[in-house]
Amino acid sequence: MSRPPTRLRLIAAAATIAALVTACGGSGSGSGDGTTIVEAVATVPGGLAFDAKPGGYEAFEYTLLTGATLIRNPYRQAADDPNAQTQDLYAFEGVLAESYELSPDQKTFTFHLRQGVVSQAGNPFDADDVLYSYQRKWKTASIAKAISFPAISDPDTQLKKIDDHTVSWTVAEVGHGFPLLAVISKISGEIYDKELLEQHATADDPYAVNWSNTNGNFGFGPYIMESYQDGQQITYRANPNYPLGKPPTDRIIQRVVPDAANRASLVRNGDVDVAVQLRPSDVAALGSAPGVTTFSTDTNNFLWAFMQTRTAPFDDVRVRQAMFKAIPYQQIIDQVYKGRANPVVGLLNPQAPNYVSTGLVEQDYDPAGAKALLAEAGHTTPVPITILMSNAVPDLQEAAVQIQSFAADAGFAVTLDVVPPAVFQERQTGKQYQMMMMRDMSVSFESPPYSLLLAYNETVDARNSTMWRDPAYYAAVKAGVNAGDALSPEAMAYWNQAEQVWQAGRPQVQIAKAQPLMAFANGTTGFVHRTDNVLDFSMMSKTASD
């Protein structure tokens, strides 16, 4: 089956971390409008290397500011918000690559690399940088392995150098082709400066992960980090050698303001240009503030609840289904998110070509139905459960309080276990919870096998925190891959089968997806909603003050 060319067209497009870290390369800021955008952030990254597993919004934003991928999804006007752009998730344009072609068997993608590109350190970009980057991702503690599955399993055999300016990716199945493009276009596909990193490699750290985690500027991104002040701020200058052209804003200052209410106040008063990681209630209030722009476009920023299926009471599917009916979805959207969230049905992007929603159950608070299921399972109500969550995300706690209240009428006695992020991560990894809540995104949201397998690895327990597995589920996913084009009607029918199996097993509840939790002030424009839910500063500009 051939893939429609409109979907796959590639569009060519123009010293420690606690101290002050100086940029590793780059020369001058070049010509520009001289403007500076000041952003209020909750914190700065605890590490500058994606492959050292830095977590959180701040690490993703740093990676996008300083890194570049072979391709990306092009931006377009959002259909639901005149002030926003969004990604076209089913097309690709070049960044470090200039073009590509697909082999007749639809398994090999040959990328022609952009020539004349230099890194932030001034080193020429070539095919060796691409191969080295994926060797590092697979041979270090990088999360790229987990989030590139199933399209990429072994870069050593899948990724080949043709010549200095040409590389090829080969996938095992035709159905992995689109998932490959989806994952290499995201920040986990960032390409590194091999020459610079090899200069700092050691016997104990052959890929210079430790060095890059405290130094930065080891890629080809739109901005160059000028300074890092731990716990205070990071400053950046525009990279004149960025392959898509020097960004319109010369300088970015990320200033740490730990309290979300204070960040909202600063952007309301015009003391900063951008505030991120705001509370939903703050964004709703800012929507009517003069001189402030908020954004209401649909996102993939999910509020998720996962149930541990190997231990009581959620080892019984009837209890999991009862919990699905015990959650007050609309109440959470109205009260916690002030209407700035959307319902969710299923694991896949409903905007995907040929998407099928047959048989999928919509969210509905049904306390009587929940109690009936608990009785069928032999439980005398109320059934005690504990919900684990991080204290770093205020809306999680607010949503959990709503669940605690409404689930009481549905036969559950809910206790909230709110812990620091590090404790949450440890207990999530160790599966030490009954139910956990988190707000996160599916970065390669457009790729069906990626989204279906992200939390439900078939063989690796560490990548399956709920421990839910169903042979019928994996059979449907494999049939979808074997159907060829992952976006074809034939494949979509199998993805739908997998989703129905997942809903019947109910290891997870999709509660809502939050609209953007950020605001712009002072003539700042260029907001793009991306699947990683961070800002692309290379698209942003600011009207100079009088």
C-alpha positions as MATLAB code, in Angstrom:
seq = 'MSRPPTRLRLIAAAATIAALVTACGGSGSGSGDGTTIVEAVATVPGGLAFDAKPGGYEAFEYTLLTGATLIRNPYRQAADDPNAQTQDLYAFEGVLAESYELSPDQKTFTFHLRQGVVSQAGNPFDADDVLYSYQRKWKTASIAKAISFPAISDPDTQLKKIDDHTVSWTVAEVGHGFPLLAVISKISGEIYDKELLEQHATADDPYAVNWSNTNGNFGFGPYIMESYQDGQQITYRANPNYPLGKPPTDRIIQRVVPDAANRASLVRNGDVDVAVQLRPSDVAALGSAPGVTTFSTDTNNFLWAFMQTRTAPFDDVRVRQAMFKAIPYQQIIDQVYKGRANPVVGLLNPQAPNYVSTGLVEQDYDPAGAKALLAEAGHTTPVPITILMSNAVPDLQEAAVQIQSFAADAGFAVTLDVVPPAVFQERQTGKQYQMMMMRDMSVSFESPPYSLLLAYNETVDARNSTMWRDPAYYAAVKAGVNAGDALSPEAMAYWNQAEQVWQAGRPQVQIAKAQPLMAFANGTTGFVHRTDNVLDFSMMSKTASD';
ca = [
       0.000    0.000    0.000;
       1.405    3.361   -0.921;
       1.265    6.250    1.504;
      -0.439    9.464    0.365;
       2.346   11.949   -0.470;
       0.588   14.815    1.337;
       1.204   13.048    4.634;
       4.850   12.321    4.164;
       6.027   15.318    2.182;
       9.141   16.797    3.733;
       9.058   20.563    3.345;
      12.474   22.189    3.003;
      12.734   25.057    5.512;
      14.898   27.774    5.432;
      32.768   24.865   36.406;
      29.590   23.043   37.624;
      25.897   23.367   37.163;
      25.630   25.160   40.492;
      27.897   27.916   39.184;
      27.787   30.218   36.198;
      28.212   28.131   33.055;
      29.612   29.854   30.002;
      28.520   28.978   26.463;
      30.683   26.383   24.776;
      30.784   28.055   21.400;
      29.105   30.302   18.882;
      30.136   33.765   17.894;
      28.235   36.980   18.335;
      24.498   37.465   18.403;
      24.326   38.688   14.833;
      21.880   41.286   13.612;
      18.349   41.287   14.980;
      15.657   43.436   16.531;
      17.512   43.592   19.822;
      14.529   42.420   21.813;
      14.574   40.290   24.943;
      11.811   37.978   26.157;
      11.702   37.367   29.898;
       9.974   34.165   30.991;
       8.877   33.335   34.542;
       9.502   29.633   35.175;
       8.989   27.385   38.183;
      12.581   26.153   38.202;
      15.595   25.561   35.971;
      16.793   22.116   34.864;
      18.783   20.059   37.306;
      20.769   18.812   34.315;
      21.321   19.958   30.743;
      21.525   16.580   28.975;
      18.335   14.826   27.915;
      20.285   11.563   28.066;
      20.936   12.049   31.775;
      17.181   11.889   32.408;
      16.514   15.455   33.534;
      12.795   15.617   34.244;
      10.019   18.125   33.980;
       8.871   21.027   31.862;
      12.092   22.962   32.375;
      14.256   20.187   30.893;
      12.039   19.822   27.828;
      12.082   23.584   27.244;
      15.865   23.757   27.596;
      16.263   20.918   25.099;
      14.028   22.640   22.538;
      15.841   25.958   22.997;
      19.300   24.524   22.425;
      18.719   21.377   20.369;
      17.638   20.503   16.843;
      16.243   17.388   15.160;
      16.455   16.076   11.613;
      12.819   16.949   10.918;
       9.865   18.480   12.728;
       6.121   18.853   12.328;
       5.303   22.104   10.519;
       3.236   24.747   12.279;
      -0.188   25.944   11.192;
      -2.956   28.186   12.478;
      -4.955   26.497   15.236;
      -8.564   25.900   14.250;
      -9.875   26.626   17.757;
      -7.814   29.663   18.818;
      -6.944   32.688   16.629;
      -3.964   33.509   18.861;
      -2.341   30.092   18.583;
      -0.592   27.879   16.115;
      -0.362   24.131   16.428;
       1.610   21.330   14.821;
       0.495   19.495   11.717;
       1.170   16.072   13.172;
       0.824   14.290    9.836;
       3.391   16.215    7.805;
       7.104   16.868    8.277;
       9.558   19.592    7.333;
      13.321   19.695    7.441;
      15.506   21.116   10.167;
      18.934   19.427   10.042;
      17.770   17.307    7.102;
      16.868   18.996    3.840;
      14.839   16.241    2.204;
      14.213   12.519    2.229;
      12.822    9.764    0.059;
      11.151    6.458    0.823;
      12.320    3.172   -0.696;
       9.975    1.118   -2.924;
       9.397   -1.400   -0.123;
       8.471    1.530    2.188;
      10.905    0.410    4.878;
      13.940    2.646    4.301;
      13.970    6.432    4.663;
      17.015    8.146    3.154;
      17.690   11.605    4.598;
      19.764   14.224    2.772;
      21.404   16.379    5.393;
      21.563   20.141    5.179;
      25.069   21.268    4.245;
      26.896   24.273    5.643;
      25.405   23.823    9.140;
      27.691   24.275   12.138;
      27.092   23.474   15.791;
      26.930   25.973   18.624;
      30.633   25.220   19.114;
      31.364   25.900   15.422;
      31.863   22.289   14.285;
      30.451   21.228   10.882;
      27.354   19.009   10.928;
      27.511   15.692    9.083;
      26.256   12.110    9.093;
      28.648   11.072   11.855;
      26.818   13.404   14.260;
      23.551   11.593   13.539;
      24.987    8.109   14.075;
      26.869    9.174   17.205;
      23.746   10.764   18.693;
      21.744    7.553   18.470;
      24.636    5.438   19.705;
      24.730    7.662   22.773;
      20.963    7.489   23.269;
      21.030    3.682   23.214;
      24.195    3.151   25.242;
      23.508    5.520   28.133;
      20.681    6.054   30.615;
      18.669    8.006   28.035;
      14.882    7.724   28.041;
      15.001    7.813   24.227;
      14.976    4.008   24.092;
      11.673    3.772   25.916;
       9.922    6.553   24.049;
      11.173    5.492   20.605;
       9.625    2.029   20.874;
       8.531    0.242   18.699;
       9.834    2.128   15.651;
      13.456    2.159   16.825;
      14.839   -0.898   18.565;
      18.493   -1.014   17.455;
      20.064    2.076   15.815;
      23.254    0.131   15.133;
      21.392   -1.933   12.532;
      18.631    0.509   11.540;
      20.649    3.707   11.050;
      23.363    3.792    8.390;
      25.730    6.363    6.951;
      25.568    6.549    3.155;
      28.057    9.412    2.840;
      28.998   12.511    4.818;
      25.666   14.167    4.048;
      23.293   11.204    3.756;
      21.900    8.730    6.290;
      19.201    6.091    6.096;
      16.757    4.688    8.637;
      15.295    1.222    8.054;
      12.311   -0.134    9.973;
      11.362   -3.773   10.479;
       7.764   -3.336    9.296;
       6.086   -0.906    6.923;
       3.766   -0.063    9.803;
       6.724    1.348   11.760;
       7.503    3.932    9.073;
       5.212    6.718   10.213;
       6.009    6.043   13.901;
       9.708    6.454   13.027;
       9.099    9.882   11.512;
       6.930   10.844   14.470;
       9.561    9.996   17.067;
      12.660   11.407   15.345;
      10.822   14.697   14.834;
      10.432   15.200   18.608;
      12.971   16.366   21.183;
      14.142   12.815   21.911;
      15.559   12.933   18.358;
      17.913   15.834   19.171;
      21.235   15.542   17.290;
      24.510   16.197   19.094;
      27.893   17.656   18.172;
      30.030   14.505   18.057;
      33.336   16.358   17.773;
      32.697   18.484   20.855;
      31.435   15.638   23.030;
      34.292   13.327   22.095;
      36.707   15.996   23.305;
      35.176   15.646   26.760;
      34.711   11.874   26.865;
      36.445    9.767   29.499;
      36.885    6.059   30.092;
      34.105    6.177   32.678;
      31.907    8.466   30.562;
      32.582    7.559   26.911;
      29.704    9.685   25.577;
      30.424   12.734   27.782;
      26.976   12.590   29.344;
      28.223   13.931   32.659;
      30.127   16.757   30.988;
      27.187   17.758   28.796;
      24.841   17.599   31.772;
      26.706   20.517   33.360;
      27.914   22.447   30.314;
      25.228   22.488   27.627;
      25.522   23.904   24.088;
      26.416   20.591   22.461;
      23.940   20.748   19.590;
      22.521   22.791   16.726;
      19.528   24.582   18.255;
      18.082   28.077   17.783;
      19.577   29.486   20.984;
      22.924   29.361   22.761;
      22.988   29.304   26.537;
      25.024   32.243   27.803;
      24.822   31.686   31.533;
      23.278   29.405   34.129;
      22.633   30.533   37.694;
      21.388   27.606   39.717;
      17.984   28.268   41.231;
      17.835   31.752   39.699;
      17.878   32.054   35.933;
      19.268   31.005   32.555;
      20.067   33.434   29.756;
      20.307   32.615   26.052;
      21.286   34.446   22.893;
      20.006   33.730   19.405;
      22.119   31.339   17.343;
      23.009   33.049   14.046;
      23.912   29.637   12.583;
      20.588   27.914   13.300;
      19.732   25.997   10.107;
      16.268   27.575    9.838;
      17.675   31.080   10.300;
      18.480   33.269   13.281;
      15.433   33.570   15.570;
      13.680   36.963   15.628;
      14.269   37.551   19.365;
      17.873   38.156   20.338;
      17.782   37.138   23.981;
      15.746   34.885   26.244;
      15.896   35.152   30.037;
      14.287   32.380   32.072;
      13.777   33.728   35.583;
      12.874   31.381   38.440;
       9.680   32.320   40.276;
       8.723   29.233   42.319;
       5.151   30.241   43.191;
       2.595   29.895   40.385;
       0.448   32.761   41.692;
       3.471   35.071   41.635;
       4.250   34.063   38.055;
       0.683   34.938   37.094;
       0.946   38.292   38.876;
       4.184   39.159   37.080;
       2.754   38.556   33.622;
      -0.455   40.426   34.547;
       1.593   43.458   35.600;
       3.852   43.312   32.562;
       6.947   42.581   34.635;
       7.655   39.487   32.531;
       6.668   38.689   28.965;
       5.775   35.029   29.462;
       4.663   32.940   32.429;
       4.458   29.142   32.278;
       3.326   26.253   34.489;
       0.445   28.295   35.829;
      -2.515   26.967   37.764;
      -5.699   26.541   35.708;
      -7.512   29.026   37.949;
      -4.769   31.615   37.367;
      -4.941   31.179   33.588;
      -8.731   31.534   33.700;
      -8.404   34.772   35.680;
      -5.739   36.104   33.315;
      -8.071   35.553   30.378;
      -9.890   38.799   31.203;
      -6.809   40.801   32.222;
      -5.921   43.693   29.888;
      -2.705   43.224   27.954;
      -2.507   39.474   28.636;
      -3.111   36.681   26.119;
      -4.047   33.162   27.124;
      -4.597   30.203   24.819;
      -7.512   27.789   24.585;
      -6.409   25.398   21.869;
      -6.834   21.656   22.377;
      -3.774   19.834   23.724;
      -2.424   16.414   24.622;
      -1.627   17.540   28.198;
      -3.468   14.712   29.935;
      -4.649   14.261   33.488;
      -4.194   10.514   33.925;
      -5.067    8.030   36.644;
      -3.375    4.611   36.661;
      -4.472    1.619   38.736;
      -2.060   -1.069   39.918;
      -3.603   -4.272   38.562;
      -1.461   -6.831   40.400;
      -2.663   -5.962   43.902;
      -6.042   -5.531   45.594;
      -8.482   -3.995   45.070;
      -7.628   -3.103   41.479;
      -6.577   -6.630   40.577;
     -10.312   -7.091   39.932;
     -11.385   -5.512   36.639;
     -14.837   -4.814   38.087;
     -13.288   -2.542   40.702;
     -11.313   -0.745   37.999;
     -14.485   -0.278   35.970;
     -16.254    0.973   39.102;
     -13.538    3.582   39.608;
     -14.011    4.708   35.998;
     -17.644    5.436   36.892;
     -16.748    7.088   40.219;
     -14.787   10.033   38.784;
     -16.654   13.369   38.338;
     -15.192   14.308   34.960;
     -17.261   17.395   34.210;
     -16.957   18.612   37.783;
     -13.161   18.472   37.455;
     -13.257   20.301   34.124;
     -15.561   22.982   35.507;
     -14.203   23.433   39.032;
     -10.496   22.603   38.766;
      -9.797   23.748   35.213;
     -12.485   26.455   35.095;
     -13.677   25.096   31.772;
     -10.130   25.158   30.341;
      -9.913   21.410   29.753;
     -11.472   18.945   27.350;
     -12.874   15.426   27.785;
     -10.854   12.431   26.610;
     -11.943    9.161   25.046;
      -9.296    6.536   24.371;
      -5.515    6.641   23.935;
      -5.236    7.876   20.351;
      -5.467   11.231   18.616;
      -9.073   11.586   17.407;
      -7.839   13.959   14.669;
      -5.754   11.228   13.024;
      -6.606   10.363    9.422;
      -9.137    7.505    9.253;
      -9.537    7.463   13.046;
     -12.162    4.978   14.286;
     -14.028    5.475   17.573;
     -16.409    2.517   17.287;
     -17.308    0.980   20.652;
     -15.322    3.428   22.782;
     -17.048    4.373   26.023;
     -17.308    8.063   26.853;
     -16.640    9.394   30.343;
     -19.644    9.539   32.623;
     -19.951    9.892   36.391;
     -22.278    7.047   37.385;
     -22.209    6.370   41.155;
     -25.055    3.846   41.035;
     -23.276    1.898   38.298;
     -20.043    1.975   40.319;
     -21.758    0.593   43.414;
     -23.383   -2.177   41.389;
     -19.983   -3.262   40.041;
     -18.453   -3.227   43.534;
     -21.308   -5.374   44.825;
     -20.832   -7.784   41.924;
     -17.164   -8.027   42.888;
     -18.179   -8.976   46.435;
     -17.122   -5.737   48.130;
     -18.916   -4.175   51.032;
     -18.779   -0.436   50.516;
     -17.032    1.821   51.114;
     -13.932    0.296   49.492;
     -10.787    2.022   50.842;
      -8.242    3.165   48.241;
      -5.266    5.514   48.303;
      -4.331    7.849   45.436;
      -0.637    8.731   45.050;
       0.406   12.036   43.431;
       3.243   14.569   43.317;
       2.951   17.824   45.247;
       4.604   19.679   42.333;
       1.394   19.838   40.268;
      -1.305   21.786   42.140;
      -4.192   20.855   39.850;
      -3.581   17.160   40.597;
      -4.407   17.723   44.236;
      -7.443   19.832   43.373;
      -8.734   17.141   40.996;
      -8.035   14.425   43.571;
     -10.105   16.290   46.165;
     -13.014   16.267   43.712;
     -12.564   12.525   43.199;
     -12.358   11.970   46.945;
     -15.661   13.772   47.453;
     -17.660   12.329   44.568;
     -16.264    8.790   44.807;
     -17.749    8.551   48.311;
     -21.201    8.380   46.734;
     -19.892    5.723   44.360;
     -18.740    3.342   47.079;
     -15.079    4.346   47.585;
     -13.342    5.813   50.634;
     -10.427    7.747   49.115;
      -7.240    8.759   50.932;
      -4.851   11.184   49.220;
      -1.110   10.520   49.408;
       0.654   13.715   48.262;
       4.458   13.360   48.127;
       7.502   15.205   46.747;
       8.357   14.506   43.073;
      11.359   12.309   43.890;
       9.286   10.124   46.215;
       6.510    9.926   43.639;
       8.980    8.815   40.963;
      10.485    6.175   43.259;
       7.115    4.727   44.222;
       5.819    4.848   40.661;
       8.876    2.959   39.436;
       8.569    0.448   42.264;
       4.816    0.045   41.641;
       4.175    0.987   45.253;
       0.722    2.437   44.834;
      -2.917    1.437   44.429;
      -3.859    4.328   42.185;
      -1.700    7.220   41.024;
      -2.498   10.475   39.286;
      -0.206   12.460   37.033;
      -0.360   15.133   34.371;
       1.808   14.300   31.400;
       1.773   14.189   27.644;
       2.158   11.571   24.927;
       4.887   13.341   22.950;
       4.521   11.268   19.763;
       0.748   11.450   20.165;
       0.130   11.035   16.446;
       1.721    7.572   16.286;
      -0.811    4.846   17.185;
       1.616    2.050   18.133;
       3.650    4.507   20.194;
       0.605    5.688   22.147;
      -0.769    2.180   22.614;
       2.488    0.667   23.869;
       3.946    3.610   25.805;
       2.546    2.562   29.202;
       1.854   -1.109   28.467;
       5.069   -2.765   27.445;
       4.467   -6.433   26.677;
       7.663   -7.871   28.157;
       9.513   -5.235   30.222;
       8.000   -4.749   33.674;
       9.874   -1.489   34.230;
       7.912    0.081   31.366;
       4.545   -1.212   32.542;
       3.764    0.444   35.864;
       0.179   -0.872   36.092;
       1.286   -4.413   35.164;
      -1.766   -4.746   32.916;
      -1.250   -7.051   29.951;
      -3.774   -8.685   27.643;
      -2.858  -10.999   24.741;
      -5.798   -9.671   22.700;
      -4.461   -6.145   23.091;
      -0.999   -7.004   21.790;
      -2.478   -9.095   18.985;
      -4.493   -6.098   17.794;
      -1.434   -3.811   17.944;
       0.648   -6.307   15.964;
      -2.136   -6.674   13.396;
      -2.200   -2.898   13.031;
       1.536   -2.827   12.402;
       1.222   -5.690    9.903;
      -1.497   -3.784    8.044;
       1.202   -1.495    6.636;
       0.494    2.220    6.673;
      -0.145    3.074   10.346;
      -2.731    5.678    9.302;
      -4.608    3.545    6.789;
      -8.255    2.513    7.328;
      -7.094   -1.092    7.716;
      -4.617   -0.244   10.476;
      -7.046    2.124   12.199;
      -9.571   -0.705   12.522;
      -6.987   -2.725   14.472;
      -5.994    0.262   16.639;
      -9.683    0.588   17.496;
      -9.792   -3.086   18.490;
      -6.824   -2.523   20.797;
      -8.503    0.481   22.399;
     -11.670   -1.521   23.045;
      -9.622   -4.252   24.766;
      -7.876   -1.568   26.820;
     -11.179    0.016   27.843;
     -12.553   -3.389   28.867;
      -9.463   -3.983   31.027;
      -9.496   -0.385   32.329;
      -5.985   -0.119   33.855;
      -6.037    3.628   33.278;
      -8.537    6.484   33.265;
      -8.138    9.472   30.968;
      -9.723   12.197   33.106;
      -9.213   15.338   31.009;
      -6.680   17.213   28.891;
      -5.737   20.689   30.082;
      -5.580   23.668   27.762;
      -2.247   25.579   27.709;
      -1.135   26.639   31.186;
       0.828   29.710   30.092;
       0.218   33.383   29.318;
       1.864   36.100   27.181;
       2.066   39.844   27.853;
       3.611   43.017   26.445;
       3.088   42.372   22.740;
       4.703   38.920   22.798;
       3.402   36.715   19.978;
       4.188   33.406   18.307;
       2.592   30.854   20.593;
       2.632   27.308   19.186;
       1.110   24.349   20.947;
       3.504   21.425   20.601;
       2.981   17.856   21.767;
       5.747   18.333   24.349;
       3.695   21.280   25.685;
       6.660   23.690   25.859;
       7.314   26.956   24.031;
       9.228   27.214   20.767;
      11.064   30.505   21.279;
      12.394   30.415   17.717;
       8.833   31.273   16.613;
       8.245   34.031   19.168;
       8.746   37.759   18.856;
       8.003   40.852   20.887;
       6.941   44.319   19.874;
       9.589   46.726   21.063;
       8.474   49.026   23.921;
       8.147   52.745   23.273;
];
